[in-house]
Amino acid sequence: MNEQPLLAHLIELRTRLVRALLGIALTFLCLFHWSSDIYHLLAKPLLDALPQGGSMIATEVTSTFFVPMKVTMLVAFLISLPNTLYQVWAFVAPGLYSHEKKLIIPLLLSSLLLFLAGMAFAYFLVFPVVFHFMSAVTPAGVSMMTDIDKYLSFVLGMFLAFGATFEVPVVVVLLTRMGVVSVAKLREGRPYVIVGAFVIAAIVTPPDVLSQTMLAVPLWLLYEAGVVVAALLERKARARQQAESAESAP
């Protein structure tokens, strides 16, 4: 570990922060021209589910400008995320031991990929099913016309919910590696996890059984995947300890 004075750390932090923000800003400027197309792509699952002649609406004067900008900024952040993570890693890595680096890098990469997978799951699988269901149950005489700003808030909430859900395997592995809970205890708690998955889904998703089930079931399956990975790592660590004990024995 390299020790540096506080001022040097602050200067390094400022440099890394500026580079991360600059990466996001440059990506945003490159995407600015296609902001309307980017929003249309985000809204496509709902637009495809609307009845013939249906459309989205903007109830605020500035919504038609600022909502696509918000979406474009989100896309710019996601695209520039590798650069942002690299800047964070370049700042933190010098203060870590080698074994800590070996643990953090896989966890960081898997967390990022799982979060993006959760967003993709929501966009490609959940949204089409939920929106077509909502369109089908719309009462007679009612036009399904969603405000673009409220739609963005709904989508971001769902992205966050499913992205966080897909982080469950990482959380399970971390808890076992830190010794907070054993694999055996995780298996014993399976019934409570299933109930908890549906409770969480009922809180963070719209009040319909379909979307709640589409969040709760992956949450449970991801928990099971985390238990399997944790068991494999635990078995590997036990075998390594036994091998080291055998080598050190006279």
For each residue, the residues with C-beta under 8 A, 3 or more apart:
1: 94 95 96 97
2: 94 95
3:
4: 8 9 12 94
5: 8 9
6: 9 10
7: 10 11
8: 4 5 11 12
9: 4 5 6 12 13
10: 6 7 13 14
11: 7 8 14 15
12: 4 8 9 15 16 91
13: 9 10 16 17 91
14: 10 11 17 18
15: 11 12 18 19
16: 12 13 19 20 87 88 90 91
17: 13 14 20 21 87
18: 14 15 21 22
19: 15 16 22 23 83 87
20: 16 17 23 24 80 83 84 87 88
21: 17 18 24 25
22: 18 19 25 26
23: 19 20 26 27 80 83 84 87
24: 20 21 27 28 73 76 77 80 84
25: 21 22 28 29 76
26: 22 23 29 30 80
27: 23 24 30 31 76 77 79 80
28: 24 25 31 32 72 73 76
29: 25 26 32
30: 26 27 76
31: 27 28 34 35 38 72 75 76 79
32: 28 29 35 72
33:
34: 31 37 38 72
35: 31 32 38 39 68 69 71 72
36: 39 40 68
37: 34 40 41
38: 31 34 35 41 42 68 71 72 75
39: 35 36 42 43 67 68 71 72 148
40: 36 37 43 44 47
41: 37 38 44
42: 38 39 71 152 155
43: 39 40 46 47 56 148 151
44: 40 41 47 48
45: 48 49 123 127 128 131
46: 43 49 50 56 127 131 146 151
47: 40 43 44 50 55 56
48: 44 45 128 131
49: 45 46 128 131 132 134 135
50: 46 47 54 55 56 135 144
51: 54 135 138 144
52:
53:
54: 50 51 143 144 145
55: 47 50 145
56: 43 46 47 50 145 146 147 148 151
57: 145 146 147 148
58: 63 64 67 147 148 149
59: 63 147 149
60: 63 149
61:
62: 65 66
63: 58 59 60 66 67 147 148 149
64: 58 67 68 148
65: 62 68 69
66: 62 63 69 70
67: 39 58 63 64 70 71 148 149 152
68: 35 36 38 39 64 65 71 72
69: 35 65 66 72 73
70: 66 67 73 74 152
71: 35 38 39 42 67 68 74 75 152
72: 28 31 32 34 35 38 39 68 69 75 76
73: 24 28 69 70 76 77
74: 70 71 77 78 156
75: 31 38 71 72 78 79
76: 24 25 27 28 30 31 72 73 79 80
77: 24 27 73 74 80 81 84
78: 74 75 81 116
79: 27 31 75 76
80: 20 23 24 26 27 76 77 83 84
81: 77 78 84 85 112
82: 85 86
83: 19 20 23 80 86 87
84: 20 23 24 77 80 81 87 88
85: 81 82 88 89 108 112
86: 82 83 89 90
87: 16 17 19 20 23 83 84 90 91
88: 16 20 84 85 91 92
89: 85 86 92 93 108
90: 16 86 87 93
91: 12 13 16 87 88 94
92: 88 89 95 96
93: 89 90 96 101
94: 1 2 4 91
95: 1 2 92
96: 1 92 93 100 101 104
97: 1 100 101
98: 101 102
99: 102 103
100: 96 97 103 104
101: 93 96 97 98 104 105
102: 98 99 105 106
103: 99 100 106 107 177
104: 96 100 101 107 108
105: 101 102 108 109
106: 102 103 109 110
107: 103 104 110 111 170 173 174
108: 85 89 104 105 111 112
109: 105 106 112 113
110: 106 107 113 114 169 170
111: 107 108 114 115 167 170
112: 81 85 108 109 115 116
113: 109 110 116 117
114: 110 111 117 118 163 166 167 169 170
115: 111 112 118 119 163 164 166 167
116: 78 112 113 119 120 163
117: 113 114 120 121 166
118: 114 115 121 122 159 162 163 164 165 166 167
119: 115 116 122 123 159 162 163
120: 116 117 123 124
121: 117 118 124 125 126 162 166 218
122: 118 119 125 126 127 158 159 161 162 163
123: 45 119 120 126 127 159
124: 120 121 127 128
125: 121 122 128 129 214
126: 121 122 123 129 130 158 162 211 214 215
127: 45 46 122 123 124 130 131 155 158
128: 45 48 49 124 125 131 132
129: 125 126 132 133 210 211 214
130: 126 127 133 134 206 208 210 211 214
131: 45 46 48 49 127 128 134 135
132: 49 128 129 135 136
133: 129 130 136 137 208 210
134: 49 130 131 137 138 144 208
135: 49 50 51 131 132 138 144
136: 132 133
137: 133 134
138: 51 134 135 142 144
139: 142
140:
141:
142: 138 139
143: 54
144: 50 51 54 134 135 138
145: 54 55 56 57
146: 46 56 57 150 151
147: 56 57 58 59 63 150 151
148: 39 43 56 57 58 63 64 67 151 152
149: 58 59 60 63 67 152 153
150: 146 147 153 154
151: 43 46 56 146 147 148 154 155
152: 42 67 70 71 148 149 155 156
153: 149 150 156 157
154: 150 151 157 158 206
155: 42 127 151 152 158 159
156: 74 152 153 159 160
157: 153 154 160 161 204
158: 122 126 127 154 155 161 162 205
159: 118 119 122 123 155 156 162 163
160: 156 157 163 164
161: 122 157 158 164 165 204 205 215
162: 118 119 121 122 126 158 159 165 166 215 218
163: 114 115 116 118 119 122 159 160 166 167
164: 115 118 160 161 167
165: 118 161 162 168 215 218 219 222
166: 114 115 117 118 121 162 163 169 218 222
167: 111 114 115 118 163 164 170 171
168: 165 171 172 219 222 223 226
169: 110 114 166 172 173 222 223 225 226 229
170: 107 110 111 114 167 173 174 226
171: 167 168 174 175 226
172: 168 169 175 176 186 223 226 227 229 230
173: 107 169 170 176 177 226 229 230 233
174: 107 170 171 177 178
175: 171 172 178 180 181 230
176: 172 173 179 180 181 182 183 186 230 233 234
177: 103 173 174 230 233
178: 174 175
179: 176
180: 175 176
181: 175 176 185 186
182: 176 185 186
183: 176 186 187 227 230 231 234
184: 187 188
185: 181 182 188 189
186: 172 176 181 182 183 189 190 226 227 230
187: 183 184 190 227
188: 184 185
189: 185 186 192 193
190: 186 187 193 194 223 224
191: 194 195
192: 189 195 196
193: 189 190 196 197 220 223
194: 190 191 197 198 220
195: 191 192 198 199
196: 192 193 199 200
197: 193 194 200 201 215 216 217 219 220 223
198: 194 195 201 202 212 216
199: 195 196 202 203
200: 196 197 203 204 215 216 219
201: 197 198 204 205 211 212 213 215 216 219
202: 198 199 205 207 212
203: 199 200
204: 157 161 200 201 215
205: 158 161 201 202 208 211 212 215
206: 130 154 211
207: 202
208: 130 133 134 205 211 212
209: 212 213
210: 129 130 133 213 214
211: 126 129 130 201 205 206 208 214 215
212: 198 201 202 205 208 209 215 216
213: 201 209 210 216 217
214: 125 126 129 130 210 211 217 218
215: 126 161 162 165 197 200 201 204 205 211 212 218 219
216: 197 198 200 201 212 213 219 220
217: 197 213 214 220 221
218: 121 162 165 166 214 215 221 222
219: 165 168 197 200 201 215 216 222 223
220: 193 194 197 216 217 223 224
221: 217 218 224 225
222: 165 166 168 169 218 219 225 226
223: 168 169 172 190 193 197 219 220 226 227
224: 190 220 221 227 228
225: 169 221 222 228 229
226: 168 169 170 171 172 173 186 222 223 229 230
227: 172 183 186 187 223 224 230 231
228: 224 225 231 232
229: 169 172 173 225 226 232 233
230: 172 173 175 176 177 183 186 226 227 233 234
231: 183 227 228 234 235
232: 228 229 235 236
233: 173 176 177 229 230 236 237
234: 176 183 230 231 237 238
235: 231 232 238 239
236: 232 233 239 240
237: 233 234 240 241
238: 234 235 241 242
239: 235 236 242 243
240: 236 237 243 244
241: 237 238 244 245
242: 238 239 245 246
243: 239 240 246 247
244: 240 241 247 248
245: 241 242 248 249
246: 242 243 249
247: 243 244
248: 244 245
249: 245 246
250:
